[in-house]
């Protein structure tokens, strides 16, 4: 759930938020949310729920790719690229 909060930004910070918002095709508010989440993770580490989700995804990838020959796949893709 998103709740309205007012923050005061100096001109440089506001400009940075707008530039990043434009570059990422999101709102300045979303830029601030992402920056806060990134900074929190940087200082405190990822929340336990996020670590569990990442681990579950990684384990699923191991299952999906079990038995695949990566070198053969790379060779196949390179052959396909020759036709473009």
VOTORKOL-46383 format. One record per residue: residue number from 1; residue in one letter; x, y, z of N, C-alpha, C, CB in turn. Coordinates in pm, 1 decimal, always signed. Each point is the difference from the previous one (the first is absolute). Last residue first. Glycine has a CB too. Example, Ala and Ser with C-alpha at 12.3 -4.5 7.8 and 13.67 -1.06 7.14 Angstrom:
2
    nr   rest     n_east    n_north       n_up    ca_east   ca_north      ca_up     c_east    c_north       c_up    cb_east   cb_north      cb_up
     2      S    +1285.0     -225.0     +708.0      +82.0     +119.0       +6.0      -77.0     +109.0      +73.0     +118.4      -62.8     -214.5
     1      A      -89.4     -509.2     +207.5      -89.0     +119.0       +0.0      +90.0     +120.0       +0.0     -189.2     -117.3     +124.6
***
This chain:
84
    nr   rest     n_east    n_north       n_up    ca_east   ca_north      ca_up     c_east    c_north       c_up    cb_east   cb_north      cb_up
    84      X    +2202.4    -1441.5    -3933.7      -54.5     +135.9       +9.4     +100.1      +92.1      -55.7     -136.0      -52.4     +199.9
    83      X     +218.1     -413.2     -150.9     -102.2      +18.1     -101.6      -61.3     +139.3       +3.4      -46.4     -242.7      +13.5
    82      X     +369.2      +83.8     +305.9      +65.7      +10.5     -131.1     -100.6      +29.5     -109.8     +176.6     -158.3      +77.3
    81      X     -309.8      +65.1     +375.8      +40.7     +138.8      -22.6      +65.9      +18.3     -137.0      +30.0      +26.9     +247.1
    80      X     -148.4     -461.2      -93.8     -118.0      +76.8      -35.4      +36.3     +145.2      -32.2     -138.5     -150.6     +145.6
    79      X     +475.4     -128.2      +19.4      -36.7      -43.5     -134.2     -121.6      +80.5      -49.6      +90.9     -233.2      +48.2
    78      X      +42.0     +299.9     +394.7      +97.8      +61.8      -91.7      -31.5      -40.3     -143.9     +177.5       -1.7     +181.2
    77      X     -432.5     -197.6     +157.9      -34.0     +141.2      -13.9      +95.8      +71.4      -96.1      -93.8       -3.0     +233.0
    76      X     +182.4     -446.6     -123.2     -123.4       +9.7      -77.5      -37.6     +146.5      -23.6      -76.9     -220.1      +95.6
    75      X     +444.1     +127.1     +185.5      +32.1      -33.0     -139.5     -123.3      +16.4      -88.4     +177.8     -160.7      +77.5
    74      X     -242.0     +209.6     +381.9      +75.0     +113.9      -53.7      +36.5      -24.8     -145.7      +91.0      +50.5     +229.0
    73      X     -292.7     -403.6       +1.7      -96.5     +108.9      -19.9      +68.2     +122.2      -59.8     -136.0      -84.8     +192.8
    72      X     +402.6     -276.9      -63.1      -77.4      -35.0     -120.0     -101.1     +110.5      -31.3      +28.1     -246.7      +50.6
    71      X     +217.3     +288.4     +345.1      +87.4      +19.0     -115.5      -73.4      -32.0     -129.7     +198.7      -55.4     +142.5
    70      X     -421.5      -21.1     +269.8      +14.6     +142.3      -28.6      +87.2      +23.9     -123.7      -27.5      +48.1     +244.6
    69      X     -291.8     -458.4      -97.0     +139.8      +16.6      -36.3      +19.6     +144.3      -44.9      +23.0     -245.3      -67.0
    68      X     -397.9       +3.9     +416.0      +26.3      +76.1     -121.7     +149.8      +13.5      -20.9     -216.3     +125.7      +27.4
    67      X      +11.4     -334.7     +360.8      +20.5      -86.7     -115.7      +22.9      +74.5     -129.4     -139.1     -164.1     +113.2
    66      X     -102.6     +429.7     +260.3      +70.1     -124.4      +31.0       +9.4      -86.0     -126.1      -81.6       +8.5     +240.1
    65      X     -147.4     +425.5     -177.4     +116.4      -14.5      -85.0      +81.1     -126.2      +28.3       +6.0     +245.5      -13.2
    64      X     -408.8     -129.6     +259.9      -32.7      +18.4     -142.0     +118.5      -27.8      -92.1     -168.3     +168.9      +68.6
    63      X     +228.4     -178.6     +406.8      -84.4     -111.6      -44.9      -26.7       +9.8     -150.0     -107.0      -11.6     +227.8
    62      X     +337.8     +365.4      -25.4      +83.8     -120.4       +2.0      -78.6     -120.2      -51.8     +130.9      +92.4     +194.8
    61      X     -367.5     +306.7     -136.0      +86.8       +4.6     -118.0      +91.7     -121.7       -6.2       -8.2     +250.0       +6.6
    60      X     -256.7     -195.5     +376.5      -84.4      -35.7     -115.4      +82.0       +0.5     -128.6     -201.3      +97.3     +115.7
    59      X     +410.1      +53.1     +277.0      -19.7     -145.3       +5.8      -85.4      -47.8     -117.0      +19.6       +7.5     +250.4
    58      X      +37.6     +455.5     -205.9     +126.1      -64.3      -36.8      -13.2     -151.7       +1.6     +125.2     +195.5      +93.0
    57      X     -489.9      +56.9      +60.5      +17.8      +17.6     -144.8     +126.3      -70.4      -46.7     -120.3     +220.3      +10.0
    56      X      +40.7     -212.3     +449.6      -97.7      -86.5      -65.9      +12.6      +10.1     -151.9     -155.4      +26.5     +196.0
    55      X     +417.3     +263.5      +67.6      +47.9     -138.0      +10.9      -93.8      -96.7      -71.5     +108.0      +56.6     +218.7
    54      X     -236.2     +393.1     -189.8     +115.4      -15.6      -90.3      +51.9     -142.9       +2.7      +61.0     +240.4      +36.0
    53      X     -403.2     -128.5     +268.4      -50.3       +0.1     -138.4     +113.6      -21.9      -99.0     -185.9     +154.5      +67.6
    52      X     +303.1     -107.9     +385.7      -70.6     -127.1      -23.2      -52.2       -8.6     -143.0      -64.5       -7.2     +242.3
    51      X     +261.9     +411.7     -103.9     +101.8     -104.9      -13.1      -64.3     -135.4      -26.7     +150.8     +128.3     +153.3
    50      X     -434.4     +232.7      -61.9      +61.9      +16.1     -132.0     +106.5     -106.8      -22.2      -44.8     +247.6       +7.7
    49      X     -157.1     -227.9     +414.5      -97.7      -45.8      -99.9      +58.0      +10.6     -140.7     -188.6      +71.5     +150.6
    48      X     +443.9      +96.5     +214.8       -5.4     -146.6       -1.9      -96.3      -51.7     -106.3      +55.2       -1.4     +243.3
    47      X     +181.1     +477.3     -323.0      -94.2      -56.6      +97.5       -8.7     -152.1      -16.7     -132.1     +216.3       +0.5
    46      X     +586.2      +37.4     -135.7     -133.5      -27.7      -52.8      -90.3      -54.5     +109.4      +97.8      -44.7     -226.4
    45      X     +301.9     +374.6     +363.7      -13.2     -129.2      -66.4     -143.6      -19.3      -46.7     +186.0      -95.5     +140.7
    44      X       -3.3     +498.6      +69.9      -51.0     -102.9      +90.5       -3.2     -140.6      -59.5     -133.7     +177.6     +103.2
    43      X     +300.5     +226.2     -339.5      +40.5      +15.7     +140.0      -35.1     -120.4      +87.0      -29.2     +243.6      -29.3
    42      X      -95.3     -237.6     -433.1     +145.1      +22.5       +6.5      +48.1       +5.9     +145.3      -10.5     +124.6     -218.8
    41      X     -452.2     -150.1     +128.7      +66.3     -128.3      -24.7     +151.1      +12.7      +11.6     -188.3      -66.2     -149.6
    40      X      -61.2     +462.1     +185.5      -29.4      -88.1     +113.8      +71.6     -133.5      -16.3     -223.9     +111.0      +30.2
    39      X     +244.4     +185.7     -390.4      +84.8      +44.7     +110.4      -21.6      -85.2     +124.4       -5.8     +232.2      -92.4
    38      X     -270.4     -312.3     -281.6     +138.9      -36.1      -30.2      +92.1      +37.2     +116.5      -45.1      +32.8     -246.2
    37      X     -405.6      +96.4     +271.9      +10.4     -146.0      +11.4     +143.9      -44.8      -24.3     -239.4      -24.9      -75.7
    36      X     +144.2     +482.1      +12.7       -9.0      -37.5     +141.4      +16.0     -150.3      +19.2     -149.5     +196.1      +39.2
    35      X     +131.4      -32.8     -478.7     +124.1      +42.9      +64.6       +0.1      -38.5     +147.6      +18.9     +190.5     -162.9
    34      X     -410.9     -265.9      -88.8     +107.5      -93.9      -37.0     +131.3      +35.5      +68.4     -111.5      -36.9     -220.4
    33      X     -252.6     +331.2     +282.9      -28.0     -131.0      +62.7     +111.8      -99.5      -29.3     -246.9      +42.8      -20.9
    32      X     +270.0     +376.1     -194.5      +29.6      +13.1     +142.9      -24.9     -132.9      +70.6      -60.9     +245.0       -6.6
    31      X      -57.8     -224.7     -443.8     +145.9      +10.7      +12.5      +38.6       +6.7     +147.4      +14.7     +118.4     -223.3
    30      X     -467.1     -100.5     +120.0      +51.9     -137.0      -12.8     +152.0       -1.9       +9.9     -196.7      -60.7     -143.4
    29      X      -16.6     +479.6     +140.3      -31.6      -70.9     +125.3      +54.1     -142.6       -3.3     -206.8     +140.5      +27.6
    28      X     +236.1     +127.4     -418.2     +101.2      +35.3     +100.8      -26.0      -69.4     +133.8      +29.2     +221.2     -113.3
    27      X     -215.7     -479.0     -311.1      -22.4     +129.4      +65.6     +116.8      +33.0      +93.3     -250.5      -34.1      -14.0
    26      X     +339.3     -264.8     -425.3      -83.8      -13.1     +119.9      -20.3     +140.2      +57.0      +85.9     -237.1      +50.2
    25      X     +222.4      +76.2     -416.5     -141.3       +2.2      -41.5      -92.9      -31.1     +118.6      +68.8      -70.8     -233.0
    24      X     +427.4     +132.7     +213.2      -58.2     -128.5      +36.6     -147.3      -12.9      -40.8     +160.5       -7.7     +189.5
    23      X      +87.8     +412.9     -272.8      +85.8     -108.2      -51.3      -62.7     -136.9      +23.8     +201.3     +142.6      +42.3
    22      X     -412.1     +239.6     +141.7       -8.9       +1.2     -146.0      +77.4     -116.5      -60.7      -24.8     +249.2       +5.1
    21      X      +57.6     -183.6     +454.8     -135.8      -41.0      -34.0      -17.3       -7.4     -151.1      -85.0     +104.3     +211.8
    20      X     +487.5      +68.8      -42.6       -7.6     -145.4      +16.2     -138.2      -52.2      -37.0     +172.2      +12.5     +180.9
    19      X     -117.0     +451.0     -181.7      +83.3      -59.5     -105.4       -7.1     -152.3       +6.7     +154.2     +199.6       +6.3
    18      X     -372.7      +41.6     +334.8      -68.4      +16.0     -128.4      +78.8      -64.5     -114.2     -101.4     +212.8      +84.6
    17      X     +292.4     -202.5     +347.1     -117.6      -88.1       +0.1      -72.4       +7.4     -133.8      -23.9      +30.3     +248.3
    16      X     +381.0     +265.7     -178.1      +49.1     -137.3      -14.2     -116.3      -98.5       -6.1     +210.4      +62.5     +122.4
    15      X     -309.0     +386.7      -32.4      +44.0      -17.4     -139.2      +48.4     -141.9      -25.8      +62.9     +241.3       -7.9
    14      X     -171.3     -127.1     +447.3     -122.1       -3.1      -81.3      +34.7      -21.1     -147.4     -115.5     +152.2     +165.3
    13      X     +470.2      -89.1     +132.5      -64.7     -129.9      +23.9     -125.5      -14.8      -84.9      +90.2       -1.3     +233.8
    12      X     +135.9     +416.2     -246.3      +82.4     -106.1      -59.9      -65.1     -137.2      +14.9     +204.1     +135.4      +49.1
    11      X     -410.7     +245.3     +158.2      -10.7       +3.1     -145.9      +80.3     -112.2      -67.3      -33.2     +247.0      +15.2
    10      X     -136.4     -351.2     +473.6      +65.7     +117.6      -55.7       -4.7       -9.7     -152.8     +152.5      +21.8     +204.3
     9      X     -530.9     -244.8     +112.6     +124.3      -25.1      -71.7      +61.5     +131.9      -44.0      -85.8     -223.7      -77.5
     8      X     -308.3       -9.2     +436.3      +57.8     +122.7      -54.8     +133.8      -33.5      -62.6     -117.9     +142.9     +172.3
     7      X     -360.8     -438.1      -81.6     +141.4      +16.5      +34.0      +49.1     +128.4      -66.5      +36.6     -253.0      +20.7
     6      X     -526.5      -29.4     +118.9      +65.1     +117.4      -56.0     +145.0       +2.6      +45.2     -218.1     +127.2       -3.3
     5      X     -165.8     -531.5      -81.5      +93.9      +58.7      +94.1      +64.9     +118.6      -68.2      +41.6     -222.4     +115.9
     4      X     -469.0     -177.2     -186.6      +59.5     +128.9      -35.7      +88.2      +49.2     +115.3     -199.0      +55.6     -148.7
     3      X     +107.5     -580.4      +42.9      -58.7     +112.4      +71.8      +75.3     +126.9      -36.3      -72.5     -150.8     +189.4
     2      X      -15.2     -395.1     -373.1      +75.7     +124.2       -9.9      -76.2     +109.6      +72.7     +101.6      -70.7     -221.1
     1      X      -72.7     -497.8     +244.1      -83.3     +117.3       +0.0      +87.9     +123.9       +0.0     -182.7     -124.2     +120.2
***
